[in-house]
Amino acid sequence: MRIPEHVAIIMDGNRRWAKKKKLSSLQGHRYGAEVLLKVVKAAAKIGISTLSVFVFSTENWARKASEIRELMRLLRFYLTTLKKEMIQEEVRLKVIGDLSRLPKMLQKLIDKVEEETKGGRRIELVLAINYGGKNEIVRAVTSLVKDFADKKIDLKEISESLIATYLDTHGIKDPDLLIRTSGEMRISNFFLWQISYAEMYMTDVLWPDFNEEHLMRAIEVYQHRIRRQGQ
């Protein structure tokens, strides 16, 4: 059966799940982080080559400072503790987004884990951290204009394929399937350029409850879609 090469997920519902369970928001994020590794393993077993997940958006800075601090600590904790397992499972990590705003310690840790997992050939895990589709396009256009001003590119060279080389996802195939959990029906500024022809699957399942069965259901729906892509 047709398996999507690249699946992107908007992991939504951690806080609502925690509220339903009478837990703190942080506990909801912790459960969500644990679910992610299980989903990565399931995706690799199915034969998905790339799994991209929306971890922290450029808009998430509007949350309470205490929650943001805990999220950054949680990121450090899981990158540190799961590095060995990612290497064992042959998971190659790539982090995208405007990382300059992240704590320096976290930036260094990201570089280290990316370097130490670069040999992974089973699946690529793309974490979008401090990422926003609009922000990414602005950064790409800024770099392109600078290169044009420096005479590194000619006006006639500008094309969709050239612009794509300035995006965070350069070298990564565009998603075939976008999954959003928690029942929301929007893309929330995620992969605005990349999902132009992705199939979309929305589920009411909150992210901490998402599992391999739900992933398989999304892929089954994808397999029954006819991807005309403008034809």
N, C-alpha and C positions, 0 to 999 in steps of 0.2 A: 504494500500500500504506500501511497505517497506520504513521505514524512517531511515536514517543514525543516529546512536546513537551519533557519534562524527563527527562534521564538523570543518575543519580547513580552515582558510582564510588568504591568503596573500593579504593584503589591499594595493593595488598599484594604483597610479595615482593621488594622492592629488595635487602634484605640477604641473603636466600637466593640470589638471582640472583648477587650479587657473590661470595658464598662459593663457588658452583659454578664461577665464572670465575677463582677465586683472586685476587679484587680486594678492595679495602677496602670497608667499608660506605658510606663517603662516595662512592666511585665508583659504587656501586649507586644511591645517591640521585641522583647527577648524571645517570646514564643515565635514571632514572625521570622526572626533570624534563624532559629533552629529549623523551621519549616523549609527555609531556602535551601539549605544543604541537602535535605531529603529530595526536594524537587530537582536540584541539579543532578543528583545521582540517577533519578528516574529519567530525566531528559537524556542523559548520556546512555542509559540502557536502551532507550527507545531508538537512539540513533540521531538525535538532534546535535548539530555541530556547534551552534552558538546559542547561548541563553543570556539575554540582556534583561536586567531588572532595574527598576526605578527606585533607588534607595533614598535619596534626599534631593529635593528640588530646590531651585533658586528661590522659590516662594516660601519654602519651609523655614527660612530665617525669621519669618513673622511669628513663629510659635514662641512660647515662653522660653526665656533664657535657660531656665533649669532643665527643661525638656531637651533643648538643643545640646546642652553640656552632656546630659546622660546619653543621648544618641551618639555623640562623638566618642564617648567612653566605650559604648557598646560596639561601635565600629572597630576601635582599637583592640578590644577584647577578642572579638571573633576573628579578625584578621590574624591576630597572634596565635590563638588557640587552634584555629582550623587550618593553618598553613600546612602542617604536616599531613593532615587528611587530604587536602587538595592535591598535594604532591603524590600521595599514594593512589588517589583516584584519577590521576593524570588530568586534573582540572587546571587549565591555564587562565590566570586572572588578568583582566584588563580593566582599568578604572578610567572613566571618562567624566568630563565636566570641567568647570572652572575650579581647579583644585587649589588655586592660589589663596582662596579665602579660608581653607581648612587649617587647623592647627599644624604648625611645622612638624611636630612629632608624628602626626597622622600622615602627613605628606611623605615623610621619610619611610614610614612603615609601609605605605602603599608601594613605593618604589622598590622596597626590599622584597615584598611578597610577589610583586609582578616579576621581578628578576628570578626569584627562586622557583617560580612555577612555570617559567617560560617554556620548559620542556614538555609540558602537558599536551598530549595529542588526542585525548579522548573527547574533550569538550572545552570550549572557551566560555568563561563566565565573565560577562561585562557588567560591572557595577556603575550605574550612573549616580554620581555623588556631586552635590551642588551643581546639578545639571538642569537646564531649561532649554527647550527647543529654540525659543527666540534668542536667548543669550548665546547659544551655540552659533546661530546664523550671524548675529552681530559680530562675534569674535572672528568668524570665518571671513566675513566681508572686510573687516578691519585689516586682517592679515593679507587678503587678496589686494586691497587697495594699496597697502604698503609695498607689496611686491611689484605692483604696476608702477608706482611712483619711483621705485628703485630700478625700473626697466628690466625686471626679472621675467615679466610676462608681457605679452602684447595684447592689445584690446581684442584682436581677432581670435585669440586663443581661448577667450572666456566662453565656457560652455557648462552644461550640467555636470559633465564628468570632471571638469577642472574644479568647479566649485566643491564637488564632493570630496576632493583631496584636501580641502581646507577644513572639513568637518572633523569632529572628534572621532567619528566612526570610520575614518579613512582606512581602507584595507579590510573592512568588515562588510559582508554582504548585507543588503537591506533586509529587514525582517519579512518573513513570509506570513507570520501570524502574530497578532497582538492580542494578549489576554489581559483583561482587567477584572479584578475581583471586587467584591463588596456591592455590586449592583449599580454602581455609578455609570453613567452613559456619556463619558467625556474622556478625552485623551490627556487633559491636564498639562499641556505644554511639553509632552514627551515625544521625541523623535518626529518633529513636525515635517522634516524633509524626508526622512527615511521610510515612513510608513505610507507613502503616497499610494502604494498598491498592495499594502498588507491586508490580509483578511482579519476581521475583528471578531473577537469572541468575548462577550460580557457575561459574567456569572455573579449570582447573588452571594456566593460563598465568600465569607470573610477570609482574608489571607491566612491567619493562623490555623484555619480549618482546611486549607487547600492541601490536596495530597496527589499521589500518583494517579488515582482513579479520576480525579477532576482534570488533570493534565491530559489523560487519555481521551476523556470526553471532548475536550477542546480540539484535540487533533482529529478525532472522528468527524466532528462538525467541519473542520477545515478540509478533510478529505472529500467531503461531499459538495464542496464549493467548486464552481467553475471559474477559474481565474483567467478572465478574458484579457485583462490588462490593456483595455482600450481597443482591442481588436473587434 
